[in-house]
Amino acid sequence: MSIPFQRIILAIIGALSISIASPGPNAVAQTAQAKTSTSVLPTGGGAALLDPSDTIILLLDHQAGLFQTVKDISVSELRSNTVMLAKLATLMNIPVITTASEPNGTNGPLMPEIHQNAPHAVYVPRNGEVNAWDNEDFVKTVEATGRKTLIMAGVWTSVCVMFPALDAKLAGYKVYAVMDASGDVSEMANRTTLARLVQGGVIPTTTNAVLSEVHRTWNRPEAAEIAKLYSLVSPNYAAVSESYYKAQEVAKRTD
């Protein structure tokens, strides 16, 4: 291992140690918010989890040109996970805000599947700002929802997600970064960004965790539709479902 690389690793470890050992006032505020969440059960279950009624999903710069630079996740998996978030938002009535950086330039257009699967999503154009949180209309659109929990995903993770995530956290929001619905130019960029997000108080998560936190129980009317969403984040889960239903069918025939 080269000395420069060793220094980078040590810096990341140090950043993680600081953020874990020294929670700031914002972390305390987030805990207090979770305690009053409408999704908390009498048992205390859900106190540390997402509250869908207080959540917005922000999908940032999922653009055709930028996809071609992504090296830390396959583009097919990235798109599938992003589609899952859009479908989940539609199913559970969670607001979605999208935006794109220079969609008429080399970064390319926004992937169409987002608005196809979340027709209620609001698109906010930008005036060239790299950081969506630098755009006044974008911030006002977020504020207008009255919600304080932001789920962010985008391309690149180190820029289009991290910049607004850190700014929103300082503005008093509880912020999640969906790492596998985001993409970056290298594994190193991804790992370094993860460390900086954690140090800044942003919560890293995955599409499967977001789905499960919103899902919470199979005893709900949307259960069948939710089950279909798991096959988007885990194709093998579809095979599990298929084998189960086939087994049930065979069992009924032999009764």
WODA-V978131 format. One record per residue. N is the residue number from 1. SS is DSSP state (2 for helix, 1 for strand, 0 for the rest). BURIAL is + if it has 24 or more other C-alpha atoms within 12 Angstrom, else -. Layout:
n=N ss=SS burial=BURIAL
n=N ss=SS burial=BURIAL
This chain:
n=1 ss=0 burial=-
n=2 ss=0 burial=-
n=3 ss=2 burial=-
n=4 ss=2 burial=-
n=5 ss=2 burial=-
n=6 ss=2 burial=-
n=7 ss=2 burial=-
n=8 ss=2 burial=-
n=9 ss=2 burial=-
n=10 ss=2 burial=-
n=11 ss=2 burial=-
n=12 ss=2 burial=+
n=13 ss=2 burial=-
n=14 ss=2 burial=-
n=15 ss=2 burial=+
n=16 ss=2 burial=+
n=17 ss=2 burial=-
n=18 ss=2 burial=-
n=19 ss=2 burial=+
n=20 ss=2 burial=-
n=21 ss=2 burial=-
n=22 ss=0 burial=-
n=23 ss=0 burial=-
n=24 ss=0 burial=-
n=25 ss=2 burial=-
n=26 ss=2 burial=+
n=27 ss=2 burial=+
n=28 ss=2 burial=-
n=29 ss=2 burial=-
n=30 ss=2 burial=+
n=31 ss=2 burial=-
n=32 ss=2 burial=-
n=33 ss=2 burial=+
n=34 ss=2 burial=+
n=35 ss=2 burial=-
n=36 ss=0 burial=-
n=37 ss=0 burial=+
n=38 ss=0 burial=-
n=39 ss=0 burial=+
n=40 ss=0 burial=-
n=41 ss=0 burial=-
n=42 ss=0 burial=-
n=43 ss=0 burial=-
n=44 ss=0 burial=-
n=45 ss=0 burial=-
n=46 ss=0 burial=+
n=47 ss=0 burial=-
n=48 ss=0 burial=-
n=49 ss=0 burial=+
n=50 ss=0 burial=+
n=51 ss=0 burial=+
n=52 ss=2 burial=+
n=53 ss=2 burial=+
n=54 ss=2 burial=+
n=55 ss=1 burial=+
n=56 ss=1 burial=+
n=57 ss=1 burial=+
n=58 ss=1 burial=+
n=59 ss=1 burial=+
n=60 ss=1 burial=+
n=61 ss=0 burial=+
n=62 ss=0 burial=+
n=63 ss=1 burial=+
n=64 ss=2 burial=+
n=65 ss=2 burial=+
n=66 ss=2 burial=+
n=67 ss=2 burial=+
n=68 ss=0 burial=-
n=69 ss=0 burial=-
n=70 ss=0 burial=+
n=71 ss=0 burial=+
n=72 ss=0 burial=+
n=73 ss=0 burial=+
n=74 ss=0 burial=-
n=75 ss=2 burial=+
n=76 ss=2 burial=-
n=77 ss=2 burial=+
n=78 ss=2 burial=+
n=79 ss=2 burial=+
n=80 ss=2 burial=+
n=81 ss=2 burial=+
n=82 ss=2 burial=+
n=83 ss=2 burial=+
n=84 ss=2 burial=+
n=85 ss=2 burial=+
n=86 ss=2 burial=+
n=87 ss=2 burial=+
n=88 ss=2 burial=+
n=89 ss=2 burial=+
n=90 ss=2 burial=+
n=91 ss=2 burial=+
n=92 ss=0 burial=+
n=93 ss=0 burial=-
n=94 ss=0 burial=+
n=95 ss=1 burial=+
n=96 ss=1 burial=+
n=97 ss=1 burial=+
n=98 ss=1 burial=+
n=99 ss=1 burial=+
n=100 ss=0 burial=+
n=101 ss=0 burial=+
n=102 ss=0 burial=+
n=103 ss=0 burial=+
n=104 ss=0 burial=-
n=105 ss=0 burial=-
n=106 ss=0 burial=-
n=107 ss=0 burial=+
n=108 ss=0 burial=-
n=109 ss=0 burial=+
n=110 ss=1 burial=+
n=111 ss=0 burial=+
n=112 ss=0 burial=-
n=113 ss=2 burial=+
n=114 ss=2 burial=+
n=115 ss=2 burial=+
n=116 ss=2 burial=-
n=117 ss=2 burial=-
n=118 ss=0 burial=+
n=119 ss=0 burial=-
n=120 ss=0 burial=-
n=121 ss=0 burial=+
n=122 ss=1 burial=+
n=123 ss=1 burial=+
n=124 ss=0 burial=+
n=125 ss=0 burial=+
n=126 ss=0 burial=+
n=127 ss=0 burial=-
n=128 ss=0 burial=-
n=129 ss=0 burial=+
n=130 ss=0 burial=+
n=131 ss=0 burial=+
n=132 ss=2 burial=+
n=133 ss=2 burial=+
n=134 ss=2 burial=-
n=135 ss=0 burial=-
n=136 ss=2 burial=-
n=137 ss=2 burial=-
n=138 ss=2 burial=+
n=139 ss=2 burial=+
n=140 ss=2 burial=-
n=141 ss=2 burial=+
n=142 ss=2 burial=+
n=143 ss=2 burial=+
n=144 ss=2 burial=-
n=145 ss=0 burial=-
n=146 ss=0 burial=-
n=147 ss=0 burial=+
n=148 ss=0 burial=+
n=149 ss=1 burial=+
n=150 ss=1 burial=+
n=151 ss=1 burial=+
n=152 ss=1 burial=+
n=153 ss=1 burial=+
n=154 ss=1 burial=+
n=155 ss=1 burial=+
n=156 ss=0 burial=+
n=157 ss=2 burial=+
n=158 ss=2 burial=+
n=159 ss=2 burial=+
n=160 ss=2 burial=+
n=161 ss=2 burial=+
n=162 ss=2 burial=+
n=163 ss=2 burial=+
n=164 ss=2 burial=+
n=165 ss=2 burial=+
n=166 ss=2 burial=+
n=167 ss=2 burial=+
n=168 ss=2 burial=+
n=169 ss=2 burial=+
n=170 ss=2 burial=-
n=171 ss=0 burial=-
n=172 ss=0 burial=+
n=173 ss=0 burial=+
n=174 ss=1 burial=+
n=175 ss=1 burial=+
n=176 ss=1 burial=+
n=177 ss=1 burial=+
n=178 ss=1 burial=+
n=179 ss=2 burial=+
n=180 ss=2 burial=+
n=181 ss=2 burial=+
n=182 ss=0 burial=+
n=183 ss=1 burial=+
n=184 ss=0 burial=+
n=185 ss=0 burial=+
n=186 ss=0 burial=-
n=187 ss=2 burial=-
n=188 ss=2 burial=-
n=189 ss=2 burial=+
n=190 ss=2 burial=+
n=191 ss=2 burial=+
n=192 ss=2 burial=+
n=193 ss=2 burial=+
n=194 ss=2 burial=+
n=195 ss=2 burial=+
n=196 ss=2 burial=+
n=197 ss=2 burial=+
n=198 ss=2 burial=+
n=199 ss=2 burial=+
n=200 ss=0 burial=+
n=201 ss=0 burial=+
n=202 ss=0 burial=+
n=203 ss=1 burial=+
n=204 ss=1 burial=+
n=205 ss=1 burial=+
n=206 ss=0 burial=+
n=207 ss=2 burial=+
n=208 ss=2 burial=+
n=209 ss=2 burial=+
n=210 ss=2 burial=+
n=211 ss=2 burial=+
n=212 ss=2 burial=+
n=213 ss=2 burial=+
n=214 ss=2 burial=+
n=215 ss=2 burial=+
n=216 ss=0 burial=+
n=217 ss=0 burial=-
n=218 ss=0 burial=-
n=219 ss=0 burial=-
n=220 ss=0 burial=-
n=221 ss=0 burial=-
n=222 ss=0 burial=-
n=223 ss=2 burial=-
n=224 ss=2 burial=-
n=225 ss=2 burial=-
n=226 ss=2 burial=+
n=227 ss=2 burial=+
n=228 ss=2 burial=+
n=229 ss=2 burial=+
n=230 ss=2 burial=+
n=231 ss=2 burial=+
n=232 ss=2 burial=+
n=233 ss=2 burial=+
n=234 ss=0 burial=-
n=235 ss=2 burial=-
n=236 ss=2 burial=-
n=237 ss=2 burial=-
n=238 ss=2 burial=-
n=239 ss=2 burial=-
n=240 ss=2 burial=-
n=241 ss=2 burial=-
n=242 ss=2 burial=-
n=243 ss=2 burial=-
n=244 ss=2 burial=-
n=245 ss=2 burial=-
n=246 ss=2 burial=-
n=247 ss=2 burial=-
n=248 ss=2 burial=-
n=249 ss=2 burial=-
n=250 ss=2 burial=-
n=251 ss=2 burial=-
n=252 ss=2 burial=-
n=253 ss=2 burial=-
n=254 ss=2 burial=-
n=255 ss=0 burial=-
